[in-house]
């Protein structure tokens, strides 16, 4: 009879330094990707309203127009500068697109600085009515909040 002598194996070693390096890389990646803060394209001081309503996530977000204190218009989420004529043309285009795809009626949200010329706000509302947009709202902030 022949007995086989087995050699004892050494326990596998875990290289801790390599694991720490991987964890540091993951930590740096998470820190870099989660610290981005979305900056507004235009600094506005919104007017106060006692009945301010916080907007939620809508299925059909409104078209957004911003009016600066100097009367400059910016359209869309990216804040592209537009003239009043360009604004009207873009509204007409969006309304036609919504009708073709049979989406709900588009809405317009006006985000105007509290020092914006009132005449410019009225012109924007007038252009929206000409483009057959019936639902309009304005951004405000709660009274007493900065």
N, CA, C and O of each residue as an XYZ file, in Angstrom:
584
protein
N       0.811     -1.168      0.000
C       0.000      0.000      0.000
C       0.868      1.250      0.000
O       1.854      1.375      0.726
N       0.461      2.113     -0.813
C       1.221      3.334     -0.956
C       0.412      4.517     -0.453
O      -0.678      4.774     -0.963
N       0.898      5.213      0.493
C       0.219      6.392      1.028
C       0.754      7.642      0.334
O       1.953      7.814      0.118
N      -0.186      8.484      0.007
C       0.199      9.735     -0.648
C       0.319     10.804      0.434
O      -0.602     11.049      1.213
N       1.440     11.401      0.445
C       1.651     12.455      1.425
C       1.253     13.782      0.761
O       1.806     14.181     -0.264
N       0.300     14.428      1.368
C      -0.149     15.710      0.799
C       0.614     16.846      1.451
O       0.825     16.875      2.663
N       1.004     17.740      0.638
C       1.696     18.905      1.173
C       0.657     19.913      1.631
O      -0.399     20.066      1.018
N       0.967     20.577      2.689
C       0.048     21.595      3.179
C       0.140     22.829      2.293
O       1.222     23.310      1.958
N      -1.032     23.317      1.930
C      -1.071     24.523      1.119
C      -1.024     25.738      2.027
O      -1.524     25.735      3.152
N      -0.413     26.756      1.500
C      -0.406     27.999      2.267
C      -1.721     28.725      1.995
O      -2.261     28.661      0.890
N      -2.211     29.394      2.983
C      -3.479     30.128      2.829
C      -3.281     31.254      1.824
O      -2.248     31.923      1.839
N      -4.271     31.472      0.944
C      -4.123     32.546     -0.047
C      -4.085     33.898      0.666
O      -4.830     34.146      1.614
N      -3.212     34.743      0.190
C      -3.055     36.052      0.796
C      -3.893     37.076      0.033
O      -3.910     37.092     -1.198
N      -4.567     37.906      0.767
C      -5.355     38.974      0.160
C      -4.508     40.240      0.212
O      -4.046     40.655      1.275
N      -4.317     40.834     -0.940
C      -3.488     42.021     -0.993
C      -4.381     43.227     -0.661
O      -5.176     43.680     -1.484
N      -4.227     43.710      0.526
C      -5.056     44.800      1.031
C      -4.765     46.109      0.296
O      -5.682     46.899      0.069
N      -3.544     46.346     -0.070
C      -3.172     47.598     -0.735
C      -3.944     47.755     -2.039
O      -4.408     48.853     -2.346
N      -4.089     46.699     -2.799
C      -4.819     46.768     -4.059
C      -6.296     47.065     -3.811
O      -6.908     47.827     -4.559
N      -6.863     46.479     -2.785
C      -8.263     46.742     -2.460
C      -8.465     48.190     -2.029
O      -9.468     48.808     -2.386
N      -7.538     48.725     -1.279
C      -7.635     50.117     -0.852
C      -7.539     51.045     -2.055
O      -8.262     52.040     -2.119
N      -6.667     50.745     -3.004
C      -6.557     51.552     -4.215
C      -7.870     51.564     -4.996
O      -8.302     52.612     -5.476
N      -8.492     50.415     -5.118
C      -9.764     50.328     -5.838
C     -10.835     51.134     -5.112
O     -11.610     51.845     -5.751
N     -10.886     51.032     -3.795
C     -11.880     51.784     -3.026
C     -11.654     53.292     -3.142
O     -12.618     54.054     -3.218
N     -10.415     53.723     -3.156
C     -10.133     55.153     -3.296
C     -10.570     55.655     -4.670
O     -11.134     56.743     -4.780
N     -10.317     54.879     -5.706
C     -10.743     55.269     -7.051
C     -12.267     55.361     -7.117
O     -12.797     56.308     -7.698
N     -12.979     54.400     -6.535
C     -14.439     54.448     -6.513
C     -14.939     55.659     -5.722
O     -15.894     56.315     -6.136
N     -14.310     55.953     -4.606
C     -14.698     57.097     -3.796
C     -14.502     58.404     -4.555
O     -15.368     59.279     -4.526
N     -13.377     58.537     -5.227
C     -13.117     59.747     -6.015
C     -14.136     59.872     -7.140
O     -14.642     60.964     -7.399
N     -14.440     58.776     -7.804
C     -15.424     58.793     -8.884
C     -16.783     59.249     -8.369
O     -17.426     60.094     -8.993
N     -17.226     58.709     -7.252
C     -18.518     59.090     -6.695
C     -18.533     60.550     -6.252
O     -19.532     61.244     -6.443
N     -17.452     61.015     -5.671
C     -17.398     62.402     -5.223
C     -17.450     63.371     -6.401
O     -18.108     64.408     -6.329
N     -16.764     63.034     -7.468
C     -16.727     63.926     -8.626
C     -18.073     63.953     -9.333
O     -18.523     65.019     -9.752
N     -18.715     62.823     -9.472
C     -19.959     62.771    -10.241
C     -21.174     63.243     -9.460
O     -22.185     63.577    -10.078
N     -21.127     63.288     -8.153
C     -22.312     63.678     -7.394
C     -22.263     65.096     -6.869
O     -23.222     65.528     -6.230
N     -21.213     65.835     -7.101
C     -21.130     67.184     -6.557
C     -21.481     68.261     -7.565
O     -21.363     69.445     -7.252
N     -21.909     67.894     -8.761
C     -22.276     68.899     -9.736
C     -23.597     69.529     -9.350
O     -24.571     68.829     -9.075
N     -23.630     70.845     -9.330
C     -24.842     71.581     -9.017
C     -25.263     72.330    -10.265
O     -24.458     73.010    -10.900
N     -26.529     72.198    -10.607
C     -27.013     72.849    -11.809
C     -27.195     74.337    -11.525
O     -27.980     74.730    -10.662
N     -26.462     75.145    -12.261
C     -26.496     76.592    -12.080
C     -27.545     77.193    -13.007
O     -27.630     76.806    -14.172
N     -28.338     78.124    -12.511
C     -29.305     78.767    -13.402
C     -28.587     79.644    -14.432
O     -27.544     80.230    -14.142
N     -29.152     79.725    -15.618
C     -28.513     80.487    -16.683
C     -28.728     81.981    -16.512
O     -28.017     82.783    -17.117
N     -29.701     82.363    -15.695
C     -29.988     83.770    -15.507
C     -30.388     83.978    -14.047
O     -31.256     83.271    -13.534
N     -29.768     84.932    -13.388
C     -30.079     85.236    -11.995
C     -31.311     86.128    -11.957
O     -31.278     87.267    -12.423
N     -32.411     85.598    -11.394
C     -33.653     86.339    -11.309
C     -34.072     86.485     -9.864
O     -33.839     85.599     -9.042
N     -34.688     87.602     -9.566
C     -35.284     87.826     -8.261
C     -36.789     87.758     -8.470
O     -37.404     88.714     -8.942
N     -37.379     86.614     -8.112
C     -38.797     86.389     -8.378
C     -39.667     87.214     -7.439
O     -39.282     87.462     -6.296
N     -40.835     87.641     -7.910
C     -41.749     88.363     -7.027
C     -42.347     87.414     -5.987
O     -42.415     86.204     -6.200
N     -42.775     87.979     -4.869
C     -43.357     87.171     -3.799
C     -44.859     87.047     -3.995
O     -45.509     87.948     -4.526
N     -45.401     85.913     -3.557
C     -46.839     85.684     -3.587
C     -47.209     84.853     -2.377
O     -46.515     83.895     -2.037
N     -48.304     85.221     -1.726
C     -48.710     84.470     -0.535
C     -49.285     83.111     -0.905
O     -49.313     82.207     -0.070
N     -49.738     82.953     -2.125
C     -50.328     81.691     -2.587
C     -49.414     80.952     -3.554
O     -49.889     80.273     -4.464
N     -48.112     81.080     -3.361
C     -47.154     80.439     -4.266
C     -47.313     78.926     -4.207
O     -47.410     78.345     -3.126
N     -47.339     78.304     -5.358
C     -47.513     76.859     -5.464
C     -46.214     76.256     -5.950
O     -45.632     76.726     -6.927
N     -45.757     75.211     -5.268
C     -44.537     74.534     -5.710
C     -44.888     73.626     -6.868
O     -45.859     72.871     -6.827
N     -44.069     73.722     -7.903
C     -44.327     72.901     -9.076
C     -43.782     71.507     -8.854
O     -42.741     71.323     -8.224
N     -44.490     70.542     -9.374
C     -44.062     69.154     -9.276
C     -43.656     68.653    -10.635
O     -43.612     69.411    -11.604
N     -43.366     67.393    -10.704
C     -42.986     66.795    -11.981
C     -44.247     66.526    -12.786
O     -45.057     65.674    -12.421
N     -44.406     67.244    -13.865
C     -45.565     67.083    -14.730
C     -45.219     66.136    -15.864
O     -44.062     66.006    -16.262
N     -46.254     65.478    -16.374
C     -46.032     64.642    -17.544
C     -45.758     65.528    -18.761
O     -44.954     65.180    -19.626
N     -46.422     66.652    -18.814
C     -46.261     67.571    -19.930
C     -45.710     68.892    -19.388
O     -46.485     69.771    -19.011
N     -44.390     69.043    -19.344
C     -43.814     70.266    -18.777
C     -44.138     71.476    -19.648
O     -44.253     71.357    -20.868
N     -44.285     72.638    -19.017
C     -44.628     73.835    -19.799
C     -43.430     74.370    -20.570
O     -42.278     74.066    -20.263
N     -43.738     75.172    -21.575
C     -42.698     75.916    -22.286
C     -42.263     77.035    -21.351
O     -43.103     77.674    -20.719
N     -40.978     77.277    -21.259
C     -40.455     78.230    -20.289
C     -39.860     79.436    -20.985
O     -39.038     79.302    -21.891
N     -40.287     80.628    -20.550
C     -39.690     81.867    -21.032
C     -39.258     82.666    -19.808
O     -40.015     82.809    -18.848
N     -38.029     83.187    -19.852
C     -37.493     83.982    -18.753
C     -37.307     85.414    -19.230
O     -36.863     85.668    -20.350
N     -37.661     86.345    -18.342
C     -37.518     87.770    -18.656
C     -36.627     88.378    -17.588
O     -36.965     88.363    -16.404
N     -35.480     88.917    -18.009
C     -34.524     89.514    -17.073
C     -34.988     90.922    -16.688
O     -35.940     91.457    -17.256
N     -34.301     91.496    -15.724
C     -34.645     92.839    -15.249
C     -34.487     93.881    -16.352
O     -35.166     94.908    -16.338
N     -33.594     93.621    -17.309
C     -33.405     94.576    -18.405
C     -34.343     94.310    -19.583
O     -34.276     95.012    -20.591
N     -35.215     93.305    -19.469
C     -36.193     93.006    -20.514
C     -35.747     91.972    -21.513
O     -36.469     91.699    -22.472
N     -34.576     91.383    -21.321
C     -34.062     90.376    -22.251
C     -34.867     89.088    -22.108
O     -35.139     88.635    -20.996
N     -35.246     88.503    -23.245
C     -36.012     87.246    -23.267
C     -35.089     86.063    -23.479
O     -34.145     86.126    -24.267
N     -35.376     84.974    -22.758
C     -34.679     83.702    -22.977
C     -35.742     82.620    -23.016
O     -36.644     82.593    -22.179
N     -35.632     81.723    -23.996
C     -36.665     80.714    -24.206
C     -36.101     79.318    -24.004
O     -34.978     79.026    -24.417
N     -36.875     78.468    -23.375
C     -36.524     77.077    -23.195
C     -35.723     76.830    -21.937
O     -35.363     77.761    -21.218
N     -35.451     75.570    -21.683
C     -34.704     75.180    -20.487
C     -33.241     75.590    -20.565
O     -32.600     75.816    -19.539
N     -32.713     75.686    -21.775
C     -31.314     76.077    -21.941
C     -31.132     77.588    -21.865
O     -30.011     78.067    -21.691
N     -32.215     78.340    -21.992
C     -32.135     79.780    -21.880
C     -31.521     80.457    -23.083
O     -30.655     81.321    -22.946
N     -31.969     80.065    -24.263
C     -31.443     80.669    -25.486
C     -32.037     82.065    -25.653
O     -33.257     82.217    -25.601
N     -31.199     83.093    -25.853
C     -31.729     84.445    -26.045
C     -32.541     84.526    -27.338
O     -32.119     84.023    -28.380
N     -33.712     85.168    -27.257
C     -34.579     85.316    -28.426
C     -35.163     86.718    -28.455
O     -35.246     87.404    -27.437
N     -35.565     87.123    -29.655
C     -36.316     88.365    -29.800
C     -37.796     88.010    -29.693
O     -38.152     86.834    -29.626
N     -38.644     89.011    -29.678
C     -40.077     88.768    -29.561
C     -40.611     88.026    -30.783
O     -41.482     87.167    -30.649
N     -40.100     88.345    -31.969
C     -40.540     87.657    -33.190
C     -40.095     86.193    -33.196
O     -40.869     85.305    -33.550
N     -38.852     85.951    -32.804
C     -38.362     84.570    -32.735
C     -39.156     83.777    -31.707
O     -39.470     82.607    -31.925
N     -39.477     84.411    -30.594
C     -40.271     83.765    -29.550
C     -41.630     83.353    -30.102
O     -42.077     82.228    -29.879
N     -42.291     84.262    -30.825
C     -43.601     83.948    -31.415
C     -43.488     82.780    -32.391
O     -44.317     81.871    -32.370
N     -42.461     82.802    -33.250
C     -42.286     81.721    -34.229
C     -42.058     80.376    -33.547
O     -42.593     79.360    -33.990
N     -41.273     80.360    -32.476
C     -41.027     79.104    -31.761
C     -42.299     78.603    -31.086
O     -42.547     77.398    -31.055
N     -43.112     79.517    -30.542
C     -44.377     79.101    -29.928
C     -45.309     78.490    -30.963
O     -45.921     77.451    -30.715
N     -45.419     79.130    -32.121
C     -46.287     78.603    -33.179
C     -45.817     77.218    -33.607
O     -46.628     76.317    -33.821
N     -44.496     77.055    -33.731
C     -43.938     75.759    -34.119
C     -44.277     74.689    -33.081
O     -44.690     73.584    -33.436
N     -44.106     75.013    -31.812
C     -44.398     74.036    -30.747
C     -45.873     73.673    -30.704
O     -46.212     72.511    -30.479
N     -46.753     74.639    -30.914
C     -48.195     74.359    -30.906
C     -48.551     73.441    -32.071
O     -49.332     72.504    -31.903
N     -47.983     73.701    -33.255
C     -48.260     72.845    -34.421
C     -47.739     71.432    -34.195
O     -48.404     70.459    -34.551
N     -46.537     71.315    -33.598
C     -45.984     69.991    -33.309
C     -46.878     69.230    -32.339
O     -47.090     68.029    -32.502
N     -47.401     69.918    -31.337
C     -48.273     69.268    -30.356
C     -49.573     68.804    -31.012
O     -50.104     67.751    -30.659
N     -50.084     69.581    -31.958
C     -51.310     69.187    -32.641
C     -51.079     67.993    -33.560
O     -51.943     67.125    -33.682
N     -49.924     67.947    -34.201
C     -49.619     66.835    -35.105
C     -49.501     65.530    -34.317
O     -50.023     64.498    -34.739
N     -48.821     65.576    -33.182
C     -48.594     64.378    -32.379
C     -49.778     64.096    -31.454
O     -49.809     63.070    -30.775
N     -50.745     65.002    -31.430
C     -51.942     64.894    -30.589
C     -51.582     64.836    -29.106
O     -52.097     64.013    -28.349
N     -50.680     65.740    -28.719
C     -50.331     65.886    -27.310
C     -51.311     66.866    -26.682
O     -52.049     67.555    -27.384
N     -51.312     66.923    -25.338
C     -52.156     67.922    -24.689
C     -51.719     69.330    -25.073
O     -50.593     69.555    -25.515
N     -52.623     70.252    -24.894
C     -52.361     71.649    -25.249
C     -51.129     72.169    -24.508
O     -51.025     71.990    -23.294
N     -50.189     72.813    -25.221
C     -48.985     73.310    -24.549
C     -49.312     74.438    -23.567
O     -50.258     75.201    -23.759
N     -48.506     74.516    -22.522
C     -48.652     75.551    -21.500
C     -47.408     76.421    -21.535
O     -46.342     75.980    -21.965
N     -47.549     77.656    -21.080
C     -46.420     78.576    -21.031
C     -46.196     78.994    -19.593
O     -47.131     79.396    -18.900
N     -44.955     78.899    -19.145
C     -44.572     79.354    -17.812
C     -43.664     80.563    -17.979
O     -42.639     80.499    -18.659
N     -44.051     81.658    -17.353
C     -43.284     82.900    -17.450
C     -42.481     83.057    -16.170
O     -43.035     83.057    -15.071
N     -41.191     83.187    -16.323
C     -40.285     83.361    -15.185
C     -39.650     84.735    -15.335
O     -38.618     84.889    -15.988
N     -40.288     85.745    -14.714
C     -39.844     87.123    -14.887
C     -39.259     87.666    -13.589
O     -39.746     87.363    -12.500
N     -38.216     88.466    -13.717
C     -37.633     89.150    -12.580
C     -38.660     90.143    -12.042
O     -39.471     90.678    -12.798
N     -38.621     90.387    -10.726
C     -39.607     91.314    -10.168
C     -39.385     92.743    -10.656
O     -40.291     93.571    -10.560
N     -38.201     93.046    -11.178
C     -37.912     94.370    -11.724
C     -38.016     94.401    -13.250
O     -37.661     95.402    -13.872
N     -38.494     93.326    -13.849
C     -38.646     93.280    -15.306
C     -39.736     94.265    -15.731
O     -40.707     94.474    -15.005
N     -39.571     94.863    -16.903
C     -40.598     95.787    -17.370
C     -41.931     95.071    -17.587
O     -42.000     94.040    -18.257
N     -42.971     95.635    -17.011
C     -44.290     95.000    -17.103
C     -44.748     94.922    -18.553
O     -45.439     93.978    -18.936
N     -44.376     95.886    -19.342
C     -44.749     95.876    -20.761
C     -44.205     94.658    -21.478
O     -44.874     94.109    -22.354
N     -43.002     94.221    -21.125
C     -42.402     93.038    -21.759
C     -43.174     91.777    -21.374
O     -43.365     90.885    -22.200
N     -43.619     91.706    -20.111
C     -44.414     90.559    -19.660
C     -45.732     90.510    -20.427
O     -46.169     89.437    -20.845
N     -46.361     91.658    -20.611
C     -47.623     91.717    -21.348
C     -47.404     91.332    -22.809
O     -48.238     90.644    -23.397
N     -46.291     91.768    -23.401
C     -45.993     91.397    -24.786
C     -45.825     89.886    -24.921
O     -46.306     89.288    -25.884
N     -45.144     89.271    -23.954
C     -44.954     87.813    -23.983
C     -46.309     87.111    -23.893
O     -46.565     86.152    -24.621
N     -47.170     87.588    -23.002
C     -48.500     86.980    -22.869
C     -49.322     87.175    -24.147
O     -50.071     86.284    -24.548
N     -49.183     88.325    -24.776
C     -49.897     88.604    -26.013
C     -49.430     87.677    -27.133
O     -50.247     87.147    -27.886
N     -48.116     87.483    -27.239
C     -47.579     86.579    -28.260
C     -48.053     85.146    -28.022
O     -48.316     84.409    -28.972
N     -48.159     84.759    -26.761
C     -48.644     83.415    -26.449
C     -50.106     83.251    -26.868
O     -50.489     82.207    -27.394
N     -50.913     84.274    -26.635
C     -52.316     84.201    -27.061
C     -52.426     84.140    -28.574
O     -53.270     83.420    -29.108
N     -51.568     84.899    -29.277
C     -51.570     84.851    -30.739
C     -51.207     83.458    -31.243
O     -51.706     83.017    -32.278
N     -50.327     82.760    -30.499
C     -49.899     81.413    -30.897
C     -50.895     80.349    -30.431
O     -50.636     79.154    -30.572
N     -52.035     80.779    -29.875
C     -53.102     79.885    -29.428
C     -52.726     79.068    -28.194
O     -53.132     77.914    -28.059
N     -51.950     79.669    -27.298
C     -51.658     79.045    -26.001
C     -52.585     79.692    -24.982
O     -52.542     80.901    -24.755
N     -53.423     78.861    -24.376
C     -54.441     79.398    -23.475
C     -54.044     79.297    -22.004
O     -54.564     80.045    -21.175
N     -53.146     78.398    -21.674
C     -52.773     78.184    -20.275
C     -51.399     78.798    -20.029
O     -50.400     78.380    -20.616
N     -51.371     79.805    -19.144
C     -50.121     80.483    -18.802
C     -50.010     80.554    -17.286
O     -51.010     80.675    -16.578
N     -48.788     80.478    -16.808
C     -48.538     80.619    -15.370
C     -47.273     81.432    -15.181
O     -46.495     81.636    -16.113
N     -47.082     81.898    -13.940
C     -45.908     82.700    -13.631
C     -45.186     82.098    -12.439
O     -45.821     81.587    -11.517
N     -43.869     82.155    -12.455
C     -43.072     81.682    -11.342
C     -43.069     82.760    -10.262
O     -42.899     83.944    -10.555
N     -43.258     82.342     -9.013
C     -43.165     83.240     -7.869
C     -42.444     82.508     -6.747
O     -42.170     81.313     -6.853
N     -42.145     83.216     -5.689
C     -41.575     82.569     -4.513
C     -42.483     82.869     -3.328
O     -43.230     83.847     -3.336
N     -42.411     82.018     -2.315
C     -43.220     82.216     -1.120
C     -42.778     83.468     -0.398
O     -41.590     83.790     -0.360
N     -43.736     84.171      0.173
C     -43.421     85.390      0.910
C     -42.556     85.047      2.110
O     -42.815     84.078      2.823
N     -41.520     85.858      2.325
C     -40.640     85.661      3.465
C     -39.453     84.749      3.216
O     -38.588     84.629      4.083
N     -39.384     84.102      2.058
C     -38.252     83.230      1.739
C     -37.266     83.989      0.873
O     -37.672     84.815      0.055
N     -35.952     83.718      1.040
C     -34.953     84.449      0.241
C     -34.919     84.026     -1.196
O     -34.129     84.557     -1.977
